Every structure is written in C-alpha cells, then in structure tokens.
Amino acid sequence: MPEPVLVVEHLVKHYPVRTGWFRRQYVHAVDGVSLEVHPGETLALVGESGSGKSTLGRMLLVLERPTAGRILYKGQDLSRLRERELRSYRKSLQMVFQDPMDALNPRMTALETVMEPLVLHGIAEGKAARDRALELLEQVGLTREHAGRYPHQLSGGQQQRVGIARALATEPEFVVFDEPTSALDVSVQAQLLNLIRRLRAEYRLSSVFISHDLAVVSHLADRVAVMYLGQVVELGSRQQIFENPQHPYTVSLMSSIPGDRPLMPWKPLVLEGEVPSPLNPPSGCRFHTRCPFADVSCHVRAQKLEPIEPGHFVACHRVIERGDYGVLEAAKERRKA
C-alpha cells in the first residue's frame, strides 16, 4: 500500500476563553485526533455542528496552529514550520471554503481570483496566467462572460465554482472541502458534487470532505471518520460505516438520514439531550451523557479507537469487549421490542 499523503498524530486544538478577571477556561475544539489520508482517497469528516470538523480541516492545512500533535505531509511536520517555510507547501495543499462569498475578494473578478495563485507561486505570468485561468474556469463550468464578473455578480453556485478553480490552479495534491455545498440549493448541490467527483479523478486528488449531509458523503467518500465533541468515535470504509455502524452515535446519525430504509437492521436511535459544552466536556466517554447504552464505567473510562475488523475502528468499550458487537446487537433488540 502506498505511503499516506497526510498523517495527523494526536492533534489537539484548545482555544483559551476568559471567564472572569482571573479565570481562564479552554474550548476543547479538537482532542487527540489521529488520521491518515492515502493517495487518491477521499476521507469524509461527519458529525453534528460543533463536533470539531471544520477546525480539524483548517488544522490539516495549518490555517490553524495545533495546540499539540503533529501534521505530517510526506514526512515533514508542517505544524513546526514558520509561515515563510510553509509557503513552499501551500502550492500542494489547498482548501475550498464553506461560504464562497466570504472566501472571495470582492474587489477581484473571477479571472483575477484564479490568476492570483498562478502568479504568487510563479507558475505563470501575463498572458500565460490569463489563458490558464480561463481554462480552469471553463473546466469548472464557467464561461468567458463569467470571468469578468465580481463575486456579487455571481450566483452562489458560480462563486463556489470560482473557489474550486482557484484551489486547483496550483495543481495541488491534497484539498480540504469544507462543506462546499451546504449554502446552495439542492439542484446546484448535485451539479457541484458531480463536478467535484469529476475533478477529483481528473487531478488525482487526495482530499478531506467535511459535511453533515450523510447522503452526500455516501456518494463521495472512500472512508468516513465520525466526530463527536472534538474526537473521532468511529472510523472505517464507506461500506463499514453506512452498512454496519457500531458506535451508538454513528447509529443515531445513520437513523437521521431522511427516507424509508427498510433494510436498516436496527431500530432508529433518536438521541435525547443537548451536546455538552466543549468548555467542560464530560469525563470518560464524552458521549455517555446521551448514550442509551452507557454503563458506570463509561462515566470514568476514556475511550480510544480500537479495531473491530480490518480497517474499522470504534471508540466504545462495549463494542470492543463484546465479540458480538454489543451496541448494534442491543439496537437490534430494541427494534424487536
């Protein structure tokens, strides 16, 4: 198997928050995440809002500096590099942001936006940069007429296409897509997802796709990492996660997918209560405050990702310690009741 393009080890991001004159607390945005992204692979990050997906995505490109942990790109720890040293890696690591209007410079036309990285990285200048930018805009489905427009003169879908063209201008090896379709109409979402799928194959991209839309993830991802309150609670292939979820949180996410699912082997699991505050996350398993299967040890025992089958990892001691995959079996029993 080829070496991973990107490896993160025990990544942590805590934001200090002043809660009084002499008191400071920390928002535990990401806590101890370890992942790998392989050549040509799309790894999806899924979870509720506030689970740390976007923070993790920004850290992968060192747009956010980690509090602890390592970000290894081809063996080089990017988290230890200064901004000037990082500049040479920016060409290979790009991002498509969630809100295209905020991500684009309102004073630059679509053509100027796509030309900018070509010039900054010394890839092309003058007419060569202009021609390449026009070519990229055409690849993402825009015309020469769109090239001269400013962001406010473009629709949301067209703005996001400009953002994708800009990200691809440097021919990157790794791209983070941070919920690129969440602000768009359903019909436009489908067009953009097909575009991303086509460009991913054409440019042989390795990518991380961040989304809360599981239907989208089921069509795009090769592997899926499920996040809850700053931690990965389940990791596996698309088939393993969607057809054989093991962590109760993953089961609840699968249960939330709209539509009739007659082949679903478990009773839909609807969670009660609110997500705990990342300022004061629960001890032990962070999911125990909402988990219908939690026992006493869940309150005090920290959970770590452990393998249950090749390529499938779960952070739940009930699943790990029961060879029959206890949580899913318990969910099946709930359905019979």
C-alpha positions as MATLAB code, in Angstrom:
seq = 'MPEPVLVVEHLVKHYPVRTGWFRRQYVHAVDGVSLEVHPGETLALVGESGSGKSTLGRMLLVLERPTAGRILYKGQDLSRLRERELRSYRKSLQMVFQDPMDALNPRMTALETVMEPLVLHGIAEGKAARDRALELLEQVGLTREHAGRYPHQLSGGQQQRVGIARALATEPEFVVFDEPTSALDVSVQAQLLNLIRRLRAEYRLSSVFISHDLAVVSHLADRVAVMYLGQVVELGSRQQIFENPQHPYTVSLMSSIPGDRPLMPWKPLVLEGEVPSPLNPPSGCRFHTRCPFADVSCHVRAQKLEPIEPGHFVACHRVIERGDYGVLEAAKERRKA';
ca = [
       0.000    0.000    0.000;
       1.446    3.434   -0.892;
       2.553    5.807    1.859;
      -0.139    8.217    3.137;
      -0.152   11.724    1.690;
      -1.026   13.230    5.061;
      -0.777   11.875    8.602;
      -2.019   13.595   11.762;
      -0.962   12.304   15.162;
      -2.764   13.131   18.429;
      -3.911   16.508   17.118;
      -5.260   18.910   19.752;
      -6.732   22.400   19.489;
      -7.812   24.286   22.617;
      -8.978   27.901   22.473;
      -8.472   29.973   25.639;
     -11.569   31.781   26.896;
     -11.519   34.283   29.751;
     -14.448   33.565   32.091;
     -13.552   36.064   34.813;
     -10.904   38.542   35.894;
      -8.501   35.823   36.995;
     -10.020   32.716   35.466;
      -9.398   31.147   32.071;
     -11.005   28.092   30.545;
     -10.393   26.322   27.259;
     -12.722   25.319   24.463;
     -11.784   21.731   23.564;
     -12.377   22.023   19.822;
     -10.246   19.018   18.833;
      -8.866   16.498   21.318;
      -6.395   13.802   20.304;
      -7.334   13.045   16.691;
      -5.110   10.724   14.632;
      -5.848   10.098   10.950;
      -4.266    9.191    7.623;
      -5.209   10.233    4.089;
      -3.943    7.997    1.282;
      -3.156    8.901   -2.347;
      -6.307    9.439   -4.397;
      -8.544    8.871   -1.366;
     -11.431   10.990   -0.095;
     -11.822   10.857    3.681;
     -15.094   12.329    4.949;
     -15.447   14.014    8.336;
     -19.022   13.864    9.622;
     -20.771   14.854   12.824;
     -23.089   17.420   14.348;
     -22.339   21.133   14.306;
     -19.682   21.885   16.907;
     -18.039   18.462   16.672;
     -14.725   19.997   15.513;
     -14.851   19.037   11.824;
     -14.036   22.461   10.354;
     -11.384   23.194   12.979;
      -9.684   19.912   12.167;
      -9.893   20.657    8.442;
      -8.230   24.038    8.889;
      -5.514   22.492   11.029;
      -4.718   19.938    8.325;
      -3.579   22.880    6.172;
      -2.060   24.730    9.155;
      -4.537   27.574    8.751;
      -4.994   26.950   12.471;
      -1.937   26.083   14.541;
      -2.477   22.993   16.719;
      -2.102   23.186   20.477;
      -0.404   19.794   20.380;
       0.207   16.940   17.975;
       1.833   16.606   14.549;
       0.731   17.168   10.943;
       2.989   15.156    8.643;
       2.980   15.831    4.907;
       5.379   13.494    3.153;
       7.262   13.099    6.427;
       7.574   16.835    7.132;
       5.893   18.127   10.289;
       4.070   21.198    8.986;
       2.995   22.297   12.449;
       6.599   23.087   13.362;
       7.302   25.273   10.315;
       7.207   29.063   10.251;
       4.840   30.782    7.849;
       7.658   31.602    5.445;
       8.726   27.939    5.409;
       5.122   26.832    4.911;
       4.785   28.935    1.774;
       6.501   26.327   -0.374;
       3.920   23.730    0.737;
       0.858   25.918    0.095;
       1.023   25.067   -3.588;
       0.299   21.396   -2.821;
      -2.277   21.948   -0.063;
      -5.468   23.841   -0.875;
      -8.936   24.431    0.564;
     -12.441   25.096   -0.741;
     -14.352   27.050    1.890;
     -17.936   26.704    3.069;
     -19.084   30.252    2.277;
     -17.817   31.238   -1.184;
     -18.874   34.876   -0.812;
     -16.675   35.315    2.260;
     -13.813   33.368    0.658;
     -13.580   35.554   -2.460;
     -12.093   39.029   -2.663;
     -14.997   41.379   -3.579;
     -12.599   43.657   -5.485;
     -11.288   40.949   -7.792;
     -13.019   39.461  -10.808;
     -13.325   35.714  -11.216;
     -10.444   35.773  -13.698;
      -8.192   37.776  -11.346;
      -9.067   35.453   -8.467;
      -7.918   32.370  -10.357;
      -4.856   34.133  -11.803;
      -3.610   35.227   -8.363;
      -2.237   31.836   -7.139;
      -0.647   31.220  -10.535;
       1.342   34.450  -10.203;
       2.083   34.135   -6.471;
       3.562   30.664   -6.870;
       5.479   31.525  -10.012;
       3.525   29.071  -12.151;
       2.611   31.541  -14.905;
       2.545   35.267  -15.615;
       0.891   37.657  -18.038;
      -0.904   36.080  -20.977;
       0.054   32.546  -19.895;
      -1.578   33.090  -16.491;
      -4.662   34.587  -18.110;
      -5.039   31.709  -20.557;
      -4.574   29.108  -17.816;
      -7.120   30.876  -15.577;
      -9.668   30.947  -18.404;
      -9.043   27.249  -18.990;
      -9.640   26.475  -15.312;
     -12.867   28.498  -15.274;
     -14.099   26.543  -18.278;
     -13.186   23.265  -16.544;
     -15.477   24.129  -13.638;
     -18.345   25.086  -15.948;
     -17.966   28.871  -16.247;
     -17.658   30.941  -19.413;
     -15.528   33.890  -20.501;
     -18.509   36.084  -19.679;
     -18.310   34.977  -16.025;
     -14.554   35.652  -15.976;
     -15.042   39.416  -15.891;
     -17.636   39.415  -13.122;
     -17.122   40.261   -9.454;
     -18.365   37.905   -6.702;
     -21.582   39.877   -6.053;
     -22.453   39.473   -9.737;
     -22.312   35.672   -9.495;
     -24.757   33.172   -8.005;
     -23.734   31.063   -5.018;
     -23.003   28.062   -7.197;
     -20.919   30.166   -9.594;
     -18.987   31.659   -6.675;
     -18.165   28.182   -5.404;
     -17.012   27.144   -8.881;
     -14.589   30.072   -8.843;
     -13.341   28.897   -5.448;
     -12.785   25.391   -6.801;
     -10.950   26.748   -9.859;
      -8.714   28.835   -7.594;
      -7.918   25.801   -5.428;
      -7.000   23.735   -8.494;
      -4.857   26.469  -10.088;
      -1.685   25.272   -8.366;
      -2.420   21.608   -9.225;
      -2.481   20.572   -5.553;
      -2.032   17.053   -4.255;
      -4.351   17.468   -1.272;
      -7.559   19.527   -0.934;
      -9.893   20.097    2.009;
     -13.540   20.646    1.016;
     -15.264   22.327    3.975;
     -18.997   21.758    3.422;
     -18.755   23.254   -0.083;
     -22.434   22.701   -0.930;
     -24.166   23.459    2.380;
     -25.187   27.031    1.423;
     -26.524   26.077   -2.026;
     -29.854   24.958   -3.452;
     -30.363   21.216   -3.857;
     -30.186   21.284   -7.670;
     -26.959   23.311   -7.547;
     -25.549   20.957   -4.911;
     -25.936   17.999   -7.269;
     -24.138   19.830  -10.067;
     -21.251   20.812   -7.807;
     -20.895   17.332   -6.324;
     -20.690   15.840   -9.812;
     -18.080   18.483  -10.665;
     -16.021   17.646   -7.559;
     -16.206   13.939   -8.338;
     -15.025   14.516  -11.916;
     -12.196   16.899  -10.961;
     -11.044   14.592   -8.159;
     -10.488   11.818  -10.685;
      -9.005   14.135  -13.330;
      -6.467   15.700  -10.953;
      -5.960   12.510   -8.889;
      -6.653   14.452   -5.729;
      -6.365   13.233   -2.180;
      -8.997   15.062   -0.163;
     -10.868   15.529    3.076;
     -14.571   16.232    2.591;
     -16.291   17.840    5.578;
     -20.069   17.537    5.674;
     -23.090   16.992    7.894;
     -25.050   15.635    4.925;
     -24.668   11.860    5.101;
     -26.375   11.323    1.745;
     -23.620   13.369    0.097;
     -20.901   11.522    1.999;
     -22.281    8.133    0.955;
     -21.658    9.028   -2.705;
     -18.301   10.783   -2.424;
     -16.253    9.242    0.369;
     -13.916    6.272    0.353;
     -13.567    6.286    4.146;
     -15.528    8.059    6.873;
     -14.450    9.454   10.251;
     -17.313   10.206   12.645;
     -16.569   13.038   15.091;
     -18.271   13.874   18.370;
     -17.235   16.721   20.649;
     -13.694   17.002   19.264;
     -12.896   13.298   18.998;
     -13.201   10.576   16.355;
     -15.565    7.907   17.691;
     -15.690    5.646   14.621;
     -13.549    5.267   11.505;
     -13.969    2.920    8.591;
     -14.712    2.464    4.924;
     -17.900    3.930    3.479;
     -19.471    0.464    3.412;
     -18.493   -0.313    7.013;
     -19.893    2.950    8.364;
     -23.133    3.001    6.373;
     -23.930   -0.704    6.385;
     -22.501   -1.793    9.735;
     -22.228    1.187   12.135;
     -21.077    0.183   15.595;
     -20.791    3.267   17.793;
     -24.204    4.344   19.141;
     -23.551    7.904   17.939;
     -22.940    6.616   14.404;
     -26.129    4.549   14.629;
     -28.033    7.701   15.579;
     -26.535    9.599   12.621;
     -27.500    6.818   10.225;
     -31.005    6.828   11.714;
     -31.315   10.537   10.890;
     -30.929   10.050    7.126;
     -34.292   11.056    5.539;
     -36.325    8.485    3.676;
     -37.526    4.938    4.200;
     -34.752    2.437    4.940;
     -36.496   -0.969    5.186;
     -33.199   -2.882    5.238;
     -31.842   -0.993    8.246;
     -31.171   -3.802   10.777;
     -31.664   -1.613   13.850;
     -34.444    0.437   15.337;
     -33.853    4.152   14.670;
     -31.910    5.581   17.574;
     -33.029    9.094   18.473;
     -30.747   10.889   20.913;
     -32.059   12.923   23.797;
     -30.482   15.949   25.418;
     -28.047   18.561   24.132;
     -24.418   18.231   23.113;
     -22.299   19.073   26.199;
     -20.298   22.289   26.190;
     -16.757   21.954   24.783;
     -15.726   24.314   27.619;
     -16.384   21.496   30.064;
     -16.571   18.162   28.217;
     -17.764   15.099   30.160;
     -15.267   12.815   31.824;
     -14.705    9.314   30.498;
     -16.548    8.726   27.243;
     -17.769   12.098   26.025;
     -20.898   10.528   24.600;
     -22.079    8.910   27.826;
     -24.441   11.803   28.730;
     -26.593   10.994   25.665;
     -25.886    7.297   25.151;
     -28.774    4.890   25.928;
     -26.278    2.038   26.415;
     -23.868    3.789   28.816;
     -22.828    1.955   31.975;
     -20.937    3.092   35.069;
     -17.508    2.639   33.517;
     -18.423    4.940   30.618;
     -18.522    7.853   33.072;
     -14.897    7.430   34.110;
     -13.209    5.397   31.397;
     -11.744    7.277   28.445;
     -12.480    5.599   25.127;
      -9.862    5.100   22.406;
     -10.247    3.929   18.834;
      -9.734    0.174   18.675;
     -10.048   -2.175   15.669;
     -13.051   -4.483   15.467;
     -12.305   -5.692   11.926;
      -9.728   -4.744    9.276;
      -9.950   -1.009    8.647;
     -12.856   -0.489   11.070;
     -12.186    1.299   14.382;
     -14.577    2.187   17.196;
     -14.154    4.129   20.445;
     -16.651    2.233   22.624;
     -15.622   -0.352   25.215;
     -18.957   -2.183   24.927;
     -18.326   -2.845   21.254;
     -14.639   -3.700   21.768;
     -15.150   -6.071   24.692;
     -18.109   -7.951   23.219;
     -17.167  -10.057   20.252;
     -20.786   -9.874   19.085;
     -20.625   -6.067   18.661;
     -22.731   -5.342   21.709;
     -24.124   -1.931   20.828;
     -25.533   -2.946   17.456;
     -26.949   -6.137   18.940;
     -28.615   -4.060   21.645;
     -30.072   -1.778   18.975;
     -31.462   -4.795   17.133;
     -33.086   -5.979   20.353;
     -34.673   -2.520   20.723;
     -36.227   -2.985   17.294;
     -37.779   -6.317   18.256;
     -39.310   -4.839   21.398;
];
